[in-house]
Amino acid sequence: MHFIVSWDIPTATNNRDGFERQLIDCFNSYQHVKPLTTFYIINVPSQTDYSNIFTNLQNVGKTIPESFRLIVSPIMTGGRYDGLHDNETWMLINKISG
């Protein structure tokens, strides 16, 4: 199972890099790939893991001032991604999305 998360942190936000690190730390222990600047595909073994990550992302997001935006997809099994990217990244995407 996997899901997608993406966010926007306004450029002028103080401690932008620190907030970015806190968001990534919410799922860093899970297998994931970052095919775009702030677009992650994350593999999770259960709905509980997904829910915990989602809650942690929201909690971090609530501490970020200004116009922080976050999008989290529903949990998915299988599926196919298409687009333009290098072969190594496609291999990781396919491995994670199963």
N, C-alpha and C positions, 0 to 999 in steps of 0.2 A: 504494500500500500504506500501511496505517496500523496503529497499535496504541494501546492505552490504558495510561496509568500513573496511579496514585493512591497516596497515602501518608498516614500519620499520624505527626506529630511531637508527642510529649507537650507540653502547654502549658508545663509547668514547666522544659523543657529550656533550659539556657543557650545563647545564640547561636542561638535558633530561627530568626530571620530570616536569619541567615548560612547555616545549613544549607539552608533553603528555596531561597535564591539559588543555592547550589552544585548542588542537584538540578535546578533549572530550567536552569542553565547546561549541563547534560548534553545538552539537546535544543533549546536556545534558537535555534540557527542553522537549525533545521528548521521548516517551516510547522506550526503547532499552534494549538489552540484550548483555552481553559480554561472549559468550561461550568459547572463546579461548583468549590467552594473549593480542593480539591486533586485534581482529576480533569482529566486532559489527554488529548486525542486528538492524536496526532502523526503527520504524514505523513513517510514515509521512501522513498527511491528503491530501496533494496536490503536484503536480509537482512543484509548486512555492516553497514550503518548501524544497523539495529535491534540487532544483537548488540553493537556498540560502545556504543550508548546504554545498553543494559541493563547491560553490564559497568561503565560509568561510574556509573550509578545505584547499583549494588550497592557499589561502592567508596566512594562518598560515604556511603551508608547505614551502612556498617561503622564510620564515624567518629562517628556520632551515638550518644550514650549513651542509656541507659534503654530504653524500649519502642518504638523506631522500628519501623514496619511499612510494607512496600512491596508493591504488587501491580502486575504488568506482564502485559498480555494477550499472547497469541500475535500475530504479524503477520497482518493480514487484508487481503483485497482486496475492495472493494465493501462491501455491507451497508447496512442502514438503521437509524438511531437514531430512537427515538420518545420522547416525553415532553412536558414543559411548559417552554418557554423563549421568549425573544424572537426575532423574525424574523431579526435580524442574526446572532445566534449560530447559528440553524439554517442560515443560508446558509453560514457558515464551516464548520460541522460537515459539511454535505453536500459542500462543496468539498474538504475534506480526506479524507473517507471515500470519495469518488468514486462 
